[in-house]
Amino acid sequence: MVEEFIRENPGVYKKKSLWESLPRKMIYQTFCVIFDYLLELGKIAQDKEGHVCWIWNPELVKKYLARPDLSWRK
């Protein structure tokens, strides 16, 4: 639910207003765990003003992972 809401409203809300605007209510601590998890995975980002935006692009990730010049050397 949190992921979908951020995808549909990129750059509109800050963290607290995002939580308040969710379609269904959730405990703030649970929201914070989900939010931190998405930040750590690199699926969302916050700008310097605190607005939240969805940045995950799986097609682009697949494209870069397929490039041999960007792979890890063993």
Secondary structure as the mmCIF struct_conf table of DSSP 4:
data_model
#
loop_
_struct_conf.conf_type_id
_struct_conf.id
_struct_conf.beg_label_comp_id
_struct_conf.beg_label_asym_id
_struct_conf.beg_label_seq_id
_struct_conf.end_label_comp_id
_struct_conf.end_label_asym_id
_struct_conf.end_label_seq_id
HELX_RH_AL_P HELX_RH_AL_P1 VAL A 2 GLU A 8
BEND BEND1 ASN A 9 ASN A 9
TURN_TY1_P TURN_TY1_P1 PRO A 10 VAL A 12
STRN STRN1 LYS A 14 LYS A 14
HELX_RH_AL_P HELX_RH_AL_P2 LYS A 15 SER A 21
BEND BEND2 PRO A 23 ARG A 24
HELX_RH_AL_P HELX_RH_AL_P3 TYR A 28 LEU A 41
TURN_TY1_P TURN_TY1_P2 GLY A 42 GLY A 42
BEND BEND3 LYS A 43 LYS A 43
STRN STRN2 ILE A 44 GLN A 46
TURN_TY1_P TURN_TY1_P3 LYS A 48 GLU A 49
STRN STRN3 HIS A 51 HIS A 51
STRN STRN4 VAL A 52 TRP A 54
HELX_RH_AL_P HELX_RH_AL_P4 PRO A 58 LEU A 65
TURN_TY1_P TURN_TY1_P4 ALA A 66 ALA A 66
HELX_RH_3T_P HELX_RH_3T_P1 PRO A 68 LEU A 70
BEND BEND4 SER A 71 SER A 71
HELX_LH_PP_P HELX_LH_PP_P1 TRP A 72 ARG A 73
#
